[in-house]
Amino acid sequence: MASARSGLLLVQPLQAQWHDAAGLPLAQPPAAHVPVRVVADLIEETHVRIEVPALMGSDRAGFIQVQFQTLLPDVPLRATWQPASRQPLLPKAFALNAVGVSSQPLRALLDAQSQQQRPLEGVWTLSYLMARWAGLQHGLPASGWLFLCLALPYGMRMVLLHDHVPVFSRLLLDLDPQQQVQEVGQTLKYLVDTRVLDRAASPGVVLMQPDPGFAEALQAQGLNLLPPVPVRHPRGVLAEVLALAHGRTPGQLAPTELRRHFLAGKARQALHLAGAALALVAVAGLYQQAHGVLDSMQQARHAQQQAVALNQTAQALRQGIASSGMDIALLRLAMQVRESELQPGIALPEPLWRLGQLLQAQPQADLLRMEMALVPQACASAPADAGQQPAVQVESSKTWTQWSFEIRPSPGLLPRARQALLDDLGRGVAGWKEWKVLADPARAESGAVIAGGQAGTADSAGAWRWCLAPRAEQEGAVTEGAGS
């Protein structure tokens, strides 16, 4: 959790001892450029509670500063357990738990580190780190009173928590176990006498570093001893607590002016990281652009290769046509004539659409064949229908549009159903106003049935063929014939 390249300075009443990030003591302080985290475990430690009324903005901040001056006069190192982000946004009364350390040796030590231009990451009290440690343990109750006891090489630190918030702490400079047991009981009695604790309250005593003999002595006094918490740090519980001294731990005592070198280094590091990120983004953008340019060049090269291949194919076709002796000009003229004849006559998609609608309405009819061609005489080979006048044709060099298609009924239809299907198809085709029916199997088959005999049923299993021509062409042909 702590930085691997930062040193830790534990300040106690007897001496100040350097530790590394792993919790091992150091004989010499680290280099001057290495950031330092200071943990103070001093007797001159005071815990206060500030009741803040329903104020907002500068009024609230001014009231808190006045309370600090009243409750902790002339204490330069002070902090609150609740950060500013947890204060209510609306004018609402709340409480702050604060701590102050007034120690001239600690102040002189911090000034010496500042003179050496050593980056100071922050200053925390050991009691606040112990409270932070208790809040991270899942085996401890989340609310109520807790009394933490941490055995130290120079004594014992005792901290009282209410809902994991430190409200009292005491440092005992005595290594005698029996005296420590007596002091724990006397401290709890003092808290009851000063009305910090209710007489009916029974705080749970937590031995942060389990000791069977010490636990039995506390239970003999009738104290509420909680089960021990397993130690997860290989260097012991003290190293685990000291590792919690980092920027996310509440209770930062050092003001901004003392931490300016560390904050400047963090800002410089953030700028370097931002610059590196921007450089990576720029490199990624250049790479994308270069990749797009390469893709465009590849596509252009591929298109050029396709154009060369098409040109070669066209040249091969030209050579093949030239070697065959075909008259290109005459072929082009024939194609233009065919296109010019088809263009004014009909629109090719429209007949297909009408035939599709006709077959969709008659699911028992199947299309066998369809043909559309330019012929000298439209539907000349079609038999004459009964009762229908043959179309008037004018001898001319002009070609006529002929549309013929064959439809077969589904096999297995009865004669009546087959005749009904033929009648429906005939009415549907006759309803096309743009086309004139020149060969209608419905009329032809009806006339054959009227004639009687076996001729009416001879072609009952075959297909029906319609032959049509554009009505505009037929009417023009009739007009020309009448004029001649």
C-alpha positions, 0 to 999 in steps of 0.5 A: 500500500505504501510507496516502495521507494519512500522511507518512514520515520517513526518519531517516539519519545525516546528516539526517532528511527528510520524504516524502509517501505518493508518495515525494516529498521535502517541504521542510516537515513535514506538519500535526500531525494527519497520521499519520507513518511513521518509517523508520530507516537508521542505523549503530546497528543490531544483528541477533541470533538468539534460540534459544528452548527448548521452553517455553510461556506466561509461561515462554517470554515471560520467556525471550525478554525475558531474551535481549533484555536480554542480547543487546540491553542498553539498546536501547529500539527492538527487534522480531522478524521472526517475529510472535507468531502464527508461534510454535509453540503446543506446547512446541517449540524454535524461533528468533527473528531480532530487530533493535535500534536504539540511537540517541539522535537517533532517540529524541529525534526520536520524543519530539518527535513525541509532544510535538506529539501527532502520530499515530505509525503505527510505526517500521521499519528500512530493512533490514527493508523491503528484506527485505520487498521481496525477499520480494515479488519473484517473480524471486528464489529463495525459499530460500538466501542473498541479499545485497541492495545498495541505492544511497542518496543518502548511501551504500549499505545492504547486507542479508544474507538467509537464506530471506528473513529478515534476519540482517545489515545494514551502512550504508556512507556513501561515494558512490564506486562503486569504494569501494562495490564493494570494501566489498561484497567485504570485507563478504562476506569478513567474514561468512565470517570470522565464520562467518555464512556458510560458505566454500562458500556463494555468496550471490546478490548483488542490485542493487536499483537496476541499474547496468551499471558497478557490476554489471560491477565486482562480476562482475570480483570473482567474485561471484554476481550475480543478474539485475536486478529491474525497478523498478515504482515511478515514483519509483525503488526507494527509493520502492518500498521506503519504501512498504512501511512499513505495519502489515502489514510485520514488524519494528514497532519503536515500542512501544505507548505511542509509538503510542497516539494513532495506535491511538486514532484507528484505534479511533475510526475503527473505532467510526465505521465500526461506528456507520455500519454499524449506522445503515445496518442500522437504516435497512435494517430500517426500510425493510423494515418500511415496505415490509412495512406498505405491502404489507399496506396494498396487500393490504388495499386489494386485498381491500377492492376485491374485496369491493366487487366481489363485493358489487356482483355479488351485488346485481346477481344479486339484482336480476336474480332479483327482476326475473325473478319467481323464488320465492327461498324455493322455490328454496332449499327445493328445493336443501335437499331435493335436498342432504338426499336425496343426503347420506344416500344415497351419498358422491359421491367413492366411486363415481367412485373405484370406476369409475376402478379398474374402467377402470384394470384394463380398458385396452380399455374406454372410458367414454362417459358417466356420470350420477347423478341423483335419479329417482322410480323407479331404473332404470325405463327399463332393460330387464329382465335375463334371470333377474333379478327386477325391483326392487320399487318403492313408490309414494311421493313419495320420490326414488331415487338412480340411477347409470348409466354407459356403457362402450364396448369398443375397436374391433377386438376379436374377438368372444371378446375382446369377450365376455371384456371384458364378463364381466370388467366385469360381475364387477367391477361385481357385486362392489360390495357398496354398490350393487345392479345393476339393469341389467347388460348382461353378463346381458342380452347373454348371454341374447340369445346363448342365444336365438340368431339375429341378435338376439344380434349386432345390438348388438355394436358398441354400448356397454354401459350399467349402471344401479345404485342404492344397496343400502340404498335398495333393501332399504328399498324391499323392506321397505316393499313387504312391509309394505304 
